[in-house]
Amino acid sequence: MDHPVVAREARSARGVPTDGKEQAGGGPLTARELDLMNAYWRACNYLAVGMIYLKDNPLLRRPLEAEHVKPRLLGHWGASPALSFVWVHLNRLIRKDDLDVIFVAGPGHGAPGVLAPTYLEGTYSELYPDKSPDEEGMRKFFRQFSFPGHIGSHVTPETPGSIHEGGELGYSLSHAYGMALDNPDLIVACVVGDGEAETGPLATAWHSNKFINPVRDGAVLPILNLNGYKIANPTILARIGGDELEALFVGYGYKPYFVEGSDPTTMHQEMAATLDRAIDEIRALQRKARQTNTPTRPRWPVIVLRSPKGWTGPKELEGHKLEGSWRSHQVPFGDARTNAAHLKVLEDWMRGYRPEELFDEAGGLVPELRALSPKGSRRMSANPHANGGVLRKELQLPDFRAYAVPVATRGATLHENTKPLGEFLRDVMRQNPASFRVFGPDETASNRLQAIYEASKKVWMADLLPEDADGGELSRDGRVMEMLSEHTLLGWLEGYLLTGRHGLFHTYEAFAHVIDSMFNQHAKWLDISKNHVKWRAPVASENILLSSTVWRQDHNGFSHQDPGFIDLVTNKSPSVTRIYLPPDANTLLAVADQCLRSTDCVNVIVADKQKHLQFTTIDEAIVHCTKGIGIWSRASTDAGEEPEVVLASCGDVATQEALAAAAILRQRVPDLKLRFVNVVDLFRLVPLSEHPHGSTERDLTGLLTADKPIIFAFHGYPWLIHKLAYRFKNHGDLHVHGYREKGNINTPFELAMLNQTSRFHLVIDVIDRVPRLRNKAAHLKDELQNTIIDNLHYAHEHGSDRPEISDWTWPD
């Protein structure tokens, strides 16, 4: 079954045989090449089936018995044959043209189709010597797959050559394009599953071709595998007409090629011809752009590989179709241990690959097949880009202190916290022109990071209009990545980081939830890589800046008010996550420098873009951020004495309100012994036994170990602090004020009052919690309650806060 484009494009690509000998079946492969490549593919498929089913008798040198079969059968057979099919064909071109190629398996559950060639190439045995290239090593290789205490059924971090797991579908293509950025010689072959192609993140990622500069970037070769089915349903793209599918990819800006069928001989020739053509076109497009130094947007090739689900598996079983059906998506039949007839089907299936022709007496791959693998780091399973930490170089960072906001009088100067950060990042980009990028959805200027454009514009390979020159900040040579898809942006960044580079992603706080599950997947990848896969070198941390925060979304309303992304981050392993809430511009600079130097973490920084009071000099900020939590003596009144209450803050707006509350208390209750504590690193609240970076046991502020009331003004949801602090010595006397899902179109202070985080609410809580103040300060409490009512009425009448609120400064 040939699509018309096959005849028009793929078949015309057939060229001169690589060794000058007679071609087989009219394709570029000689009969000998075809036989060897097909045999290598048979070996891959044999190993794939063995991984799913067997725990013993790996080479079937004895009759297969029930006890040789695993008691629990897990894994995905359906996508595996096509994955190894593509791998075998890429190996041919790598050897022929000395290509630098990395492989991305979108159908990550098809791990057997990737693990098999990594084992046959020898990389797996090099990294895991007990999985040696012999019968005993193969037995252990089979047994470990989807087996308790060993590896999962995905292309997990333990898999050589992989930087994409695919545990959650949708991110393979954006990851692939991120790998290609600033990697001019790299070709990223990305196999996209047709089920995966139905996800939103994958659909937007097709547009990544509008951001590849052929002068300085590598290339991505997407290979869409249409095998027709998901776990229990047909796939959309496999059930639309060929013309419609072709039009879809033409509309996306690609040049599509189709390879379709099921007969191995025909498919090998078609795939070889099509890959020859696609790689030749990629090299020609790059060569033209680089010779003329003229970056344009070409139509990059894309291959549609239509092959049966569970290709080469049993055709049917007991009247039910298996190959080419959803029934072969996972384990085609799961009762081989208890059903003798099905055990025989399994044995016939595996013997059909003729393992005796593929493996020698010791159980290793026969020499003529071993010769088909590339050598050394040209093996896709050993490509250093797939272990990007070995390529990572430290950033050349300017001195962040040079961008500091002058603070002569603390709490009196207003400044946009993120604006100096933008100036710092501008010079980071200047000093690292091929290894640092900033990613964000159309909000670089909105988040006050626009100074970055002085170093580099926004990359834009689509059409340019004359009016773009008037402030559009677009350029073919740009390095700032903007697209209104958080999924694609973060996918680009992750691919960029995992291949050894550095970067930062920024977005509005409320909409960071769009990438909740992407963050989950990356944090899990880092956790396994850092703590369990010792051969993976550390990669630069994923730095996420959340701005346009909840407390300054009073004008946009309820939909823009959600600080909950950090709640999600605290669910992940604390060895690979950090959360910073710097209270002002200088602490933000110190935090940013620290994050850009770190490895193997996801650093989340929460800092608002609007003008806020500045409280720390740059030297104070450095000390404070180094500790992560500290006493602010200038707001405290307990020096040398036992405090009656601890007033804590975390976050820029929360800190300002807490300081205003402290000022009221200092004035109206001058004999109160108050200790003021500020938290920058939220995970300093996690006990040492649970987090390597922070410690309640070493806390010197009294916040974590105090036996006095703690009033905590927090940026986010109050219950997050309670979750982190459940092991505090006096958790029962911890009272957190934060966002309580109250708000819409409000003034900034009205929003604080509605959520009981205002300075007046904090003072009232202190009065209620300090026993001697409950009666003594009753008049002050009543006065503050009246003040709250008055300020609410004022906001609704005037549309603004009272000047004494909006213009408040620290009274000292």
Sequence and secondary structure as in RCSB ss.txt:
>XXXX:A:sequence
MDHPVVAREARSARGVPTDGKEQAGGGPLTARELDLMNAYWRACNYLAVGMIYLKDNPLLRRPLEAEHVKPRLLG
HWGASPALSFVWVHLNRLIRKDDLDVIFVAGPGHGAPGVLAPTYLEGTYSELYPDKSPDEEGMRKFFRQFSFPGH
IGSHVTPETPGSIHEGGELGYSLSHAYGMALDNPDLIVACVVGDGEAETGPLATAWHSNKFINPVRDGAVLPILN
LNGYKIANPTILARIGGDELEALFVGYGYKPYFVEGSDPTTMHQEMAATLDRAIDEIRALQRKARQTNTPTRPRW
PVIVLRSPKGWTGPKELEGHKLEGSWRSHQVPFGDARTNAAHLKVLEDWMRGYRPEELFDEAGGLVPELRALSPK
GSRRMSANPHANGGVLRKELQLPDFRAYAVPVATRGATLHENTKPLGEFLRDVMRQNPASFRVFGPDETASNRLQ
AIYEASKKVWMADLLPEDADGGELSRDGRVMEMLSEHTLLGWLEGYLLTGRHGLFHTYEAFAHVIDSMFNQHAKW
LDISKNHVKWRAPVASENILLSSTVWRQDHNGFSHQDPGFIDLVTNKSPSVTRIYLPPDANTLLAVADQCLRSTD
CVNVIVADKQKHLQFTTIDEAIVHCTKGIGIWSRASTDAGEEPEVVLASCGDVATQEALAAAAILRQRVPDLKLR
FVNVVDLFRLVPLSEHPHGSTERDLTGLLTADKPIIFAFHGYPWLIHKLAYRFKNHGDLHVHGYREKGNINTPFE
LAMLNQTSRFHLVIDVIDRVPRLRNKAAHLKDELQNTIIDNLHYAHEHGSDRPEISDWTWPD
>XXXX:A:secstr
   HHIIIIIGGG  S TTSS BSTTSSSBHHHHHHHHHHHHHHHHHHHHHHHBSS TT  S   GGGB SS   
  TTHHHHHHHHHHHHHHHHHHT EEEEEESSGGGTHHHHHHHHHTTHHHHHSTTS SSHHHHHHHHHHBT TTS
B SS  TTSTT S   SSTT HHHHHHHHHTT TTEEEEEEEETTGGGSHHHHHHGGGGGG  TTTS EEEEEEE
E SB SSSB TGGGS HHHHHHHHHHHTEEEEEEE S HHHHHHHHHHHHHHHHHHHHHHHHHHHHHT      E
EEEEEE  TTTTS SEETTEE TTSGGGSS S   TTT HHHHHHHHHHHHTT HHHHB TTSSB HHHHTTS  
GGGSGGG GGGGGGGT        GGGG    SSTT EEEETHHHHHHHHHHHHHH TTTEEEEESS TTTTT G
GGGGT  EE  S   GGGGTT  EETT  EEE S HHHHHHHHHHHHHTT EEEEEEEGGGGGGGHHHHHHHHHH
HHHHHHH TTS   B EEEEEES GGG TTT GGG   THHHHHTTS TTSEEEE  SSHHHHHHHHHHHHH BS
 EEEEE  SSEEEE   HHHHHHHHHHSEEE GGG   TTS  SEEEEEESHHHHHHHHHHHHHHHHHSTT  EE
EEEESBGGGGS TTT SS  STT  SSTTT SS EEEEESS HHHHHHHTTTSTTGGGEEEE   S  SS  HHH
HHHHTT SHHHHHHHHHHHSTTHHHHTHHHHHHHHHHHHHHHHHHHHHSS  HHHHT     
